[in-house]
Amino acid sequence: MLKVVLIEDDLMVQDVNRMFVEKVDGFSVAAIASNGREGMRKIREVQPDLVIIDMYMPEQDGLETLRQIRSEGIDTDIIAITAASDMETVRLFLQNGAFDYIMKPFKFERIQQALLKYRAYREETGSSGHFTQTELDKMMFQPSQKAEKKSDEEELPKGLNGVTLNKILSYLKAQSDEVSAEEVAEGIGLARVTARRYLDHLEKTGNITIHMTYGGVGRPVNRYKIKR
């Protein structure tokens, strides 16, 4: 059984990630932490095979935690599950040895794919001996991700794309107060009507809450906040 430590500040996401991980044969969640500092304590205590980590967290973020794991020479592998979609963050996680990088929101099938790939990797590297080039290539270069890409595209309504959706999620997560569709549009650089379509989708899928406010003269304004 492969031991996993989850490091995620969102309590709802913690529960979802635990459920998804333990749904895959061969994995057990040994500990959960809400920030990088707590996560490091859990890692030293549990000595997990795998750490699943978020990027944006209080006290110590995911990238700083990953660097600390590497600097301390802790023998564990890393999978990032985060709303961070900018190229610099992705590159830095991979440079520091992340086994996989999963962007929120995601389906069970995506984390299942990552865990099955990781389990196969551990099975291949768990015994002593030497690799042939063919065996190494088979382990490192998995089949193409066409089926996964199709699944991700089908998850979103027509006209929406995952990159923009993740940008909106990142923007909402950074806000302490409720924001309007107009504020989201300005923050991301979208047309208001486009931002509204993404916000409607996120509200339907349960990722954000909506609150209608009444000001002076005129129609009420919908204000949005990410669920934490």
C-alpha positions as CSV (number, residue, x, y, z in Angstrom):
1,M,0.0,0.0,0.0
2,L,1.4,3.4,-1.1
3,K,1.2,6.0,1.6
4,V,0.0,9.5,0.6
5,V,0.1,12.9,2.4
6,L,-2.4,15.5,1.1
7,I,-1.4,19.2,1.5
8,E,-4.4,21.4,0.6
9,D,-5.9,24.4,2.5
10,D,-9.5,24.0,1.1
11,L,-11.4,21.6,3.4
12,M,-13.9,20.6,0.7
13,V,-11.0,19.9,-1.8
14,Q,-9.3,17.9,1.0
15,D,-12.3,15.6,1.3
16,V,-12.6,15.2,-2.5
17,N,-8.9,14.4,-2.9
18,R,-9.0,11.9,-0.1
19,M,-12.0,10.2,-1.6
20,F,-10.4,10.1,-5.1
21,V,-7.1,8.8,-3.9
22,E,-8.5,6.0,-1.8
23,K,-10.8,5.0,-4.6
24,V,-7.7,3.8,-6.5
25,D,-6.4,0.4,-5.5
26,G,-3.0,0.5,-3.7
27,F,-3.2,4.0,-2.2
28,S,-3.9,5.1,1.3
29,V,-4.1,8.7,2.7
30,A,-1.9,8.6,5.8
31,A,-2.1,12.3,6.7
32,I,-3.6,15.6,5.6
33,A,-2.2,19.1,6.2
34,S,-3.7,22.6,5.4
35,N,-0.4,24.4,4.6
36,G,3.2,23.7,3.7
37,R,4.6,24.1,7.2
38,E,2.1,21.6,8.6
39,G,2.7,19.4,5.6
40,M,6.4,19.2,6.2
41,R,5.8,18.0,9.8
42,K,3.4,15.3,8.5
43,I,5.9,14.3,5.8
44,R,8.7,13.8,8.4
45,E,6.4,11.9,10.6
46,V,4.7,9.7,8.1
47,Q,7.5,9.3,5.5
48,P,5.0,8.9,2.6
49,D,5.6,7.5,-0.8
50,L,3.7,10.3,-2.5
51,V,2.8,13.9,-1.6
52,I,-0.2,15.5,-3.3
53,I,0.2,19.3,-3.0
54,D,-1.6,22.5,-3.8
55,M,0.2,25.7,-4.8
56,Y,-1.7,28.6,-3.2
57,M,-1.7,28.0,0.6
58,P,-1.2,30.2,3.7
59,E,2.1,30.3,5.6
60,Q,4.0,28.3,3.0
61,D,2.9,27.6,-0.5
62,G,3.3,24.4,-2.5
63,L,6.4,25.4,-4.5
64,E,8.3,26.5,-1.4
65,T,7.3,23.2,0.3
66,L,8.5,21.2,-2.7
67,R,11.8,22.9,-2.6
68,Q,12.2,22.2,1.1
69,I,11.4,18.5,0.5
70,R,14.2,18.4,-2.0
71,S,16.7,20.4,0.0
72,E,16.1,18.1,3.0
73,G,16.7,15.0,0.8
74,I,13.3,13.5,1.7
75,D,12.6,10.4,-0.4
76,T,9.1,11.1,-1.6
77,D,7.4,11.8,-5.0
78,I,5.2,14.8,-5.7
79,I,2.0,15.3,-7.7
80,A,0.7,18.9,-7.8
81,I,-3.1,19.5,-7.9
82,T,-3.7,23.2,-8.2
83,A,-5.5,26.0,-9.9
84,A,-2.2,27.6,-10.9
85,S,-2.0,27.5,-14.7
86,D,0.7,30.0,-15.5
87,M,3.7,28.6,-17.4
88,E,6.3,29.7,-14.8
89,T,4.6,27.8,-12.0
90,V,4.2,24.7,-14.0
91,R,7.8,24.8,-15.2
92,L,9.2,25.3,-11.7
93,F,7.2,22.4,-10.3
94,L,8.5,20.1,-13.0
95,Q,12.0,21.4,-12.6
96,N,11.9,20.5,-9.0
97,G,10.8,17.0,-9.8
98,A,7.0,16.9,-9.7
99,F,5.8,13.5,-11.1
100,D,2.6,15.0,-12.5
101,Y,0.7,18.4,-12.6
102,I,-3.1,18.4,-12.4
103,M,-5.1,21.7,-12.9
104,K,-8.3,22.4,-11.0
105,P,-11.1,21.7,-11.7
106,F,-10.5,18.1,-12.6
107,K,-12.4,14.8,-12.9
108,F,-11.7,11.6,-11.0
109,E,-10.4,10.0,-14.2
110,R,-7.5,12.5,-14.4
111,I,-6.2,11.8,-10.9
112,Q,-6.8,8.1,-11.4
113,Q,-4.7,8.2,-14.5
114,A,-1.9,10.0,-12.6
115,L,-2.0,7.5,-9.7
116,L,-2.1,4.4,-11.9
117,K,0.9,5.8,-13.9
118,Y,2.7,6.4,-10.6
119,R,1.9,3.0,-9.3
120,A,3.3,1.4,-12.4
121,Y,6.4,3.5,-12.1
122,R,6.9,2.4,-8.5
123,E,6.4,-1.2,-9.5
124,E,9.0,-0.9,-12.3
125,T,11.6,0.8,-10.1
126,G,10.9,-1.1,-6.9
127,S,13.3,-4.0,-7.7
128,S,17.0,-4.1,-8.1
129,G,18.7,-4.7,-11.4
130,H,19.1,-2.8,-14.6
131,F,16.8,-1.4,-17.3
132,T,17.0,-2.1,-21.0
133,Q,16.4,1.0,-23.2
134,T,13.1,-0.5,-24.3
135,E,11.9,-1.0,-20.7
136,L,12.9,2.5,-19.7
137,D,11.2,4.0,-22.8
138,K,8.0,2.1,-22.0
139,M,8.0,3.4,-18.4
140,M,8.8,7.0,-19.3
141,F,6.8,7.6,-22.4
142,Q,3.2,6.6,-21.8
143,P,0.6,6.4,-24.6
144,S,-0.7,9.7,-25.9
145,Q,-3.2,11.8,-23.9
146,K,-5.7,12.0,-26.7
147,A,-8.5,10.2,-24.8
148,E,-7.8,12.4,-21.7
149,K,-7.9,15.6,-23.8
150,K,-11.2,14.6,-25.3
151,S,-12.6,13.9,-21.9
152,D,-11.5,17.3,-20.6
153,E,-13.0,19.1,-23.5
154,E,-16.3,17.3,-23.1
155,E,-16.5,18.3,-19.5
156,L,-16.9,22.0,-20.4
157,P,-19.8,23.5,-22.3
158,K,-19.2,24.5,-25.9
159,G,-17.3,27.7,-26.2
160,L,-15.5,27.4,-22.8
161,N,-11.9,26.4,-22.4
162,G,-9.9,25.0,-19.4
163,V,-7.1,27.7,-19.5
164,T,-9.6,30.6,-19.1
165,L,-11.6,28.7,-16.5
166,N,-8.4,28.1,-14.4
167,K,-7.5,31.8,-14.7
168,I,-11.0,32.7,-13.3
169,L,-10.7,30.2,-10.5
170,S,-7.2,31.6,-9.5
171,Y,-8.6,35.1,-9.6
172,L,-11.6,34.2,-7.4
173,K,-9.4,32.4,-4.9
174,A,-7.2,35.5,-4.5
175,Q,-10.2,37.6,-3.6
176,S,-11.3,38.0,0.1
177,D,-14.7,39.5,-0.8
178,E,-17.5,38.7,-3.3
179,V,-16.9,40.1,-6.8
180,S,-19.2,40.9,-9.7
181,A,-18.9,39.5,-13.2
182,E,-17.7,43.0,-14.3
183,E,-14.9,42.9,-11.7
184,V,-13.9,39.4,-12.8
185,A,-13.9,40.5,-16.5
186,E,-11.6,43.4,-15.7
187,G,-9.3,41.3,-13.5
188,I,-8.8,38.6,-16.1
189,G,-9.1,40.7,-19.3
190,L,-12.3,39.3,-20.7
191,A,-15.6,40.7,-22.0
192,R,-18.2,40.8,-19.2
193,V,-20.6,38.5,-21.1
194,T,-17.8,35.9,-21.5
195,A,-16.9,36.1,-17.8
196,R,-20.6,35.7,-16.9
197,R,-20.7,32.4,-18.9
198,Y,-17.8,31.0,-17.0
199,L,-19.2,32.1,-13.7
200,D,-22.6,30.6,-14.5
201,H,-20.8,27.3,-15.3
202,L,-18.8,27.4,-12.0
203,E,-22.0,28.1,-10.0
204,K,-23.8,25.2,-11.7
205,T,-20.9,22.8,-10.9
206,G,-20.7,23.9,-7.2
207,N,-17.3,25.7,-7.3
208,I,-18.6,29.1,-6.4
209,T,-21.5,30.7,-4.5
210,I,-23.7,33.5,-5.8
211,H,-25.2,36.3,-3.8
212,M,-27.6,38.9,-5.2
213,T,-27.1,42.5,-3.9
214,Y,-29.4,45.4,-4.2
215,G,-28.0,48.9,-4.4
216,G,-29.7,52.1,-5.4
217,V,-31.8,52.5,-8.6
218,G,-31.3,49.7,-11.1
219,R,-31.2,45.9,-11.4
220,P,-29.7,43.8,-8.6
221,V,-26.1,42.7,-9.1
222,N,-24.9,39.1,-8.8
223,R,-21.7,38.7,-6.7
224,Y,-19.6,35.6,-6.7
225,K,-17.2,34.0,-4.2
226,I,-15.3,30.7,-4.5
227,K,-16.2,28.0,-2.1
228,R,-13.4,27.4,0.5
